[in-house]
Amino acid sequence: MDPLSETASVIGVTNFAWDSCKAAYELVDGLANAPKVVAHSKSLLSETRSTLNGLKTSLTSGSAPSAVLDSVLQEMRLGIALESARAVCDDFSETIRRFTNHSTDLRFSTRDRLMVTFRESTINRLNQQLGECQSTISLALVSINL
């Protein structure tokens, strides 16, 4: 794959991951008085969005020579981490929708609070997966900017 297409591919996947992360963040942000585990998710989603935005900026700035950037991107297989982040954000959105279908932006229903409490391990697992993806993307971002 030539450098332009490798970089363009990673930028495209980064955009998809950012869109999924944004949608998940907005979903969580729209829940009033959410339990702590959901509030932690909101913070993690915000950090991940920021990291993805930094990656987009670094890839589109063109500061690194394309041959070097291509080599780094191929070596890291960054697309896999980005696709995983997108999938985790999509899963998270679906899970939160399922667990909070009685809540609104004005109040978090008691029924949903119990559902989230009983299913906290599921949310924690998704948070852990997203955190791992975010760490990988952060390391890639540092490598690209070196």
Secondary structure, DSSP 8 states (H G I E B T S, - for coil): --HHHHHHHHHHHHHHHHHHHHHHHHHHHTSTT--HHHHHHHHHHHHHHHHHHHHHHHHHH--S-HHHHHHHHHHHTHHHHHHHHHHHHHHHHHHHHHHTTT--SS---HHHHHHHHHTHHHHHHHHHHHHHHHHHHHHHHHHHH-
